Amino acid sequence: MSNFIVSARKYRPNSFDTVVGQTSITSILQKSIESNQLAQSYLFCGPRGVGKTTCARIFAKEINKFNNNADLVDFSFNIFELDAASNNSVEDIRNLTDQVRIPPQVGKYKVYIIDEVHMLSQSAFNAFLKTLEEPPAHAKFILATTEKHKIIPTILSRCQIFDFKRIGDDDIVEYLNFVAKEEKIEVDEESLRLIAQKSDGAMRDSLSLFDRLCNWSERSLLYKRVVKLLNILDYDYYFKITEKLLIQDFFEVLSIFNEILENGYDSQDFIIGLAKHFRDLLVAKDTKTVMLLEMGADLQQRYLSHSQEFSINFLLTSLNISNDADINYNKSSDQRLLVELMLLKMSSLNEISDKKKTSINNKKVLNEEVEDEKDTQKIVKKEDSVLDKQANIAKVNINLDVRKKPSTILINSNQQNNDNSEKNQEKEQVLEDSDFTELEMRDIWIKLIEYFKVSGKSNISLALEIHAPKLLPDNIIHLLLSNSAQLEMILEEKHVILDYLRKNLKNKNIEITTAISKNLQQKNPYTNKDKFNKMVESNKHLEVLKRKLSLDTDF
C-alpha cells in the first residue's frame, strides 16, 4: 500500500510555467534570471497559500541551473530554508551570518529562504540589517511573509518587493479540474467553483478541501453532495426567498427561513449569503458588469433573467438592510428576530415604492389642475380687458345692460375670492383648534428646550428641562417650578413659549399656568442668594462673620 501524499505537496509546481495565478511575478523573475540582473534580497509577501514559498524554491533552483547550464545537477545543497517563527533570536541570526560567509561547493549561489520573516524579534531584525545590505556575492536572500506591515522599514528598503495576489476562482477551478483528471475523480464545474469560493483565493486551502471532500464522497464530487458536505446554502433557497419578497409574501419567506434553520444552517451565514445574492442580482442587471459574476454559465444565465424582475432601488435598499443586519447580528439578544425583521423590511419595499409612485402621480394631477386654473384666470382677464376696450370705444351709446355685464363678472369673481377666503379661514380654525395628547405636548416641549438652547438662553432651557409639564383640561399646561428666580424667567419668556406651543400643537387656546413647589424650594436652593440663606439657616455664625469681615456678596 503506497503512502498517501496530499495534493498540495504532490502537485506543487516545480517550474515558473506551472505556477497558477501569479503570471506577472513569475515573468519578471524569469526575465531577471535570463538577463542576469539579480538583486541581493527579495521579499515575497501576500496571503496564505498563493505560491510565495513555491516561487522562492523555483527561483533558488533556476538561478543556479541557468548559470551552470546543467539540468541534471542537484543544487538542493545550495538552498537553505529557515522558519523565522522558531528561529527568531539574535543568536539564530548570528549563526546565519556565519554560514553566509562560506561559498557554495557546487553552483554559483547559496540561497537563503526565510519564511514568516515578520516573526523575527526587533533585535534580530537589527542584527540582520548589515548582512542583508551587503551580503557576499554568492549569497541571495528570499524573505516570505503574510504580514508585510510588521516588517521594519529598514528591511523593506533593502529588498525587492513582490506582492502576491489572491488566485482567481477561474484559475483555481482550472487547476482543480486538472488534479481531478490526474486522480480520476468525477467532478462538475459548480462543485469545483464552490471549493474555490470557500478557499478565498488560496490554492493550498482549495487543494486541502478537495482532498477532504474526495475522502468523504467516495471519489465523486458533484454539486448537491458538495453543498451538503460543506454545509453551504444552495442558490435555490435564495432564489425562492427573492421571488417571495417580490410578491410581498412575508409568511412564505418566514417558513423558508425556518426550514433553513431546521437544516442546521447558521443565520449569520444566511444573511451574508443573501447579501451576496442581492449583489449578484445587481451586477447582472447590466451586460457591462456580468463579467463580475464568478459562477458557471447556466447559473449566470439564471441570474440574468431573474435580475430583470427587480428594480435597482429595491436591490440597493435590500443590500443596505442586509448589511445593517450583519453589522448588528452579534449585538442582538434575539438574533432570529433580527433576521425576521430584516426579511419583513425587504418584503415591504415594493409597497413603499408603490406608495411613492401614487404620491408622485397625485402631485402631477394637482400640478395639472393648478395650471388649468391659471389658464382659466388668464382667459377671464383677457375677456375683461376686451370688454373694457369696447366700453371705452362706445362711451356715447353705452347701455345700462352692457355696463352691468362686466360688473357681474367682477361680482362672481369677488364671490369666488370670498368663498376661498372663508374656506382658508375654516382650515386655519381647524388647525388652530386641533386636539393634542400629553405625549405630543411632551415631544414639542423637548423641541422648545432645544429652541432656547440654540438661542443662547441656557437658564430657561435648563428650567424647562428639569420640570416636566402636565396637561390639564381645557388645553392648560401646568408647570411646577423650584423657586422664584425660575418663575421670573418663565414669566419673561411666557409669550415666546405660548407662541411656540400654539404654533406647533396647532391650537390657539393653549394657556400656561405656573406655581412654585414648596418641597422643591426647600430641597433645592437655586440661586447663589438662596444657597447662602440655606447655609445661614444651618449656621447663624456665617451672617456674623459676613458683617465683621465686611464681605460683599455678588447676588
Residue, then its C-alpha position, 0 to 999 in steps of 0.5 A: m500500500s503506497n503512502f498517501i501524499v496530499s495534493a498540495r505537496k504532490y502537485r506543487p509546481n516545480s517550474f515558473d510555467t506551472v505556477v497558477g495565478q501569479t503570471s506577472i511575478t513569475s515573468i519578471l523573475q524569469k526575465s531577471i534570471e535570463s538577463n542576469q540582473l539579480a538583486q541581493s534580497y527579495l521579499f515575497c509577501g501576500p496571503r496564505g497559500v498563493g505560491k510565495t514559498t513555491c516561487a522562492r524554491i523555483f527561483a533558488k533552483e533556476i538561478n543556479k541551473f541557468n548559470n551552470n547550464a546543467d539540468l541534471v545537477d542537484f543544487s538542493f545543497n545550495i538552498f537553505e530554508l529557515d522558519a523565522a517563527s522558531n528561529n527568531s533570536v539574535e543568536d539564530i541570526r548570528n549563526l546565519t551570518d556565519q554560514v553566509r560567509i562560506p561559498p557554495q561547493v557546487g553552483k554559483y549561489k547559496v540561497y537563503i529562504i526565510d519564511e514568516v520573516h515578520m516573526l523575527s524579534q526587533s533585535a534580530f531584525n537589527a542584527f540582520l540589517k548589515t548582512l542583508e545590505e551587503p551580503p557576499a556575492h554568492a549569497k541571495f536572500i528570499l524573505a516570505t511573509t503574510e504580514k508585510h506591515k510588521i516588517i521594519p522599514t529598514i528591511l523593506s528598503r533593502c529588498q525587492i518587493f513582490d506582492f502576491k495576489r489572491i488566485g482567481d476562482d477561474d484559475i483555481v477551478e482550472y487547476l482543480n479540474f486538472v488534479a481531478k483528471e490526474e486522480k480520476i475523480e468525477v467532478d462538475e464545474e459548480s462543485l469545483r467553483l464552490i471549493a474555490q469560493k470557500s478557499d478565498g483565493a488560496m490554492r493550498d486551502s482549495l487543494s486541502l478541501f478537495d482532498r477532504l471532500c474526495n475522502w468523504s464522497e467516495r471519489s465523486l464530487l458533484y454539486k448537491r453532495v458538495v453543498k451538503l458536505l460543506n454545509i453551504l446554502d444552495y442558490d435555490y433557497y435564495f432564489k425562492i426567498t427573492e421571488k417571495l419578497l417580490i410578491q410581498d409574501f412575508f409568511e412564505v419567506l418566514s417558513i423558508f427561513n425556518e426550514i433553513l434553520e431546521n437544516g442546521y444552517d447558521s443565520q449569520d451565514f444566511i444573511i451574508g449569503l443573501a447579501k451576496h445574492f442581492r449583489d449578484l442580482l445587481v451586477a447582472k442587471d447590466t451586460k457591462t458588469v456580468m463579467l463580475l459574476e464568478m459562477g458557471a454559465d447556466l447559473q449566470q444565465r439564471y441570474l440574468s433573467h431573474s435580475q430583470e424582475f427587480s428594480i435597482n432601488f429595491l436591490l440597493t435598499s435590500l443590500n443596505i438592510s442586509n448589511d445593517a443586519d450583519i453589522n448588528y447580528n452579534k449585538s442582538s439578544d434575539q438574533r432570529l428576530l433580527v433576521e425576521l425583521m430584516l426579511l419583513k423590511m425587504s418584503s415591504l419595499n415594493e409597497i413603499s415604492d408603490k406608495k411613492k409612485t401614487s404620491i408622485n402621480n397625485k402631485k402631477v394631477l394637482n400640478e395639472e389642475v393648478e395650471d388649468e386654473k391659471d389658464t382659466q384666470k388668464i382667459v377671464k382677464k383677457e375677456d375683461s380687458v376686451l370688454d373694457k376696450q369696447a366700453n371705452i370705444a362706445k362711451v356715447n351709446i353705452n347701455l345700462d345692460v352692457r355696463k352691468k355685464p362686466s360688473t357681474i363678472l367682477i361680482n362672481s369673481n369677488q364671490q369666488n375670492n370670498d368663498n376661498s377666503e372663508k374656506n382658508q379661514e375654516k382650515e386655519q380654525v381647524l388647525e388652530d383648534s386641533d386636539f393634542t395628547e400629553l405625549e405630543m405636548r411632551d415631544i414639542w416641549i423637548k423641541l422648545i428646550e432645544y429652541f432656547k438652547v440654540s438661542g443662547k438662553s441656557n437658564i430657561s432651557l435648563a428650567l424647562e428641562i428639569h420640570a416636566p409639564k402636565l396637561l390639564p383640561d381645557n388645553i392648560i399646561h401646568l408647570l411646577l417650578s423650584n423657586s422664584a428666580q425660575l418663575e421670573m424667567i418663565l414669566e419673561e419668556k411666557h409669550v415666546i413659549l405660548d407662541y411656540l406651543r400654539k404654533n406647533l400643537k396647532n391650537k390657539n387656546i393653549e394657556i400656561t399656568t405656573a406655581i412654585s413647589k414648596n418641597l422643591q424650594q426647600k430641597n433645592p436652593y437655586t440661586n447663589k442668594d438662596k444657597f447662602n440663606k440655606m447655609v445661614e439657616s444651618n449656621k447663624h455664625l456665617e451672617v456674623l462673620k459676613r458683617k465683621l469681615s465686611l464681605d460683599t456678596d455678588f447676588 
